[in-house]
Amino acid sequence: MTSTVNSYISQMNELNIEQIHRDAENKLAYWRNDSHRRINEFYQEKLEELQNYITEVKALYETKMRTIGNYLNQLANQQDMSEEDSRLFIHSTNQAIQQTLEELKQICVQINPHPIIIDESEICIGKNFSLKKLARCSSQIPYTESSSAAIATNNEFILLHQHPNLCLFNRSAQLIRQCLWTDEWIRDMCWSTTLQLFFIITSSKVFFADEQIMSIGTVDNFCRQTWFSCTCSDRSLYLSTYEWGSSIFEFNLQQLPALDHQWKPPMTCKPSEGINDIQYSNETLALMVKDGQAHERYLVVKSIRTFDTIWSFSLGSSTNIRLMTCCPLKNNEWLVVDGAQLQIYHITGRGKNVEKIHFESAPYRASFLGSSMLVVASELSLNSYSIWF
């Protein structure tokens, strides 16, 4: 009994409402600063566009003014013309000058900025997520069996492999940009808010791309491992290996490819188990684990500081090889995507199943686009769902 009481006291002491408050304010401050950054970048882009346009307008203006000057010189210096020819010349020249002046008057710079409209649903405070409150699928982006089901999102865009291209879509499912992907099969992708970069993982390489996928590079001198999944915290990039008895590597985002930690079995999983997916959230790391012998499958949530298991959730056994992944929610809750059973589970911060929904097409991955849209990569399409509270 004494140990139980001490355990409760220890858990109570760990609860720090002021720290929770500070963390929430820090998230709001990050959103504000990131919004200011985006506005400034957009302003600079439009300012450069305006300056280029003004240069063109000035050139046109100077050309028109020279034309009028030539006409005036002709009027002032007309000689050896009959009265009729002179009258016709003056009339036609006056018309040409008048037309050129009218063209000059039409030169203007039209700028009609629309006010920024903030969708208040983008920031939800104290509202509970529910799978049953998902709106009907609002859009679908198809892809072929040759495409990877890996996806990555931030507040603005969805990064998706649509064979043979790497594609960037906005929240309206409009294609913003695409580039040919000729490297290995994409295992996984994630977004780093710290670096404002996408990471793209193949079995042997780690790529990074800017938000508009205008430039794609590789991280040099990486460990000689076979990679399978990835996730980012504010400080680190985490990669799991593709093998029974999977390991997890933590790399410093500011000093890539500097290795900070490496966890091996049995801290990560049993030697007979493999990690399908890893996701970071609020100083924890969620692992989707499958036993290759018993075929048991489960979600395990670990502390990123100690790597101790906080809780786990069993998905039962299955010999189906379809992927199972997870996606963080607020309040330390999780979505679990079970492609084998065609289910998505909503799991509480204590490892309890709140609800589940069934999919006709096997779901493989889920990710949030801001806080008002959930995207689910299924067998043959990416599906978007609006979130209603």
Buried (B, 14 or more C-beta within 10 A) or exposed (E): EEEEEEEEEEEEEEEEEEEEEEEEEEEEEEEEEBBEEEEEEEEEEEEEEEEEEEEEEEEEBEEBEEBBEEBEEBEEEEEEEEEEEEEEBBEEBEEBBEEBEEEBEEEEEEEEEEEEEEEEBEEBEEEEBEBEEBEEEBBEBEBEEEBBBBBBBBBBBBBBBBBEBBBBBEBEBEEBEBBEBEBEEBBBBBBBEBBEBBBBBBBEBBBBBEBEBEEBEEBEEBBEBEBBBBBBBEBBBBBBBBBBBBBBBBBBBEEBBEEBEBBBBEBBBBEBBBBBBBBBBEEBBBBBBBBEEEEBBBBBBBEBEEBEEBBBBEBEEBEBEBBBBBBBBBEBBBBBBBBBBBBBBBBBBEBEEBEBEEBEEBBBBBBBBBBBBBBBBBBBBBBBBBBEE
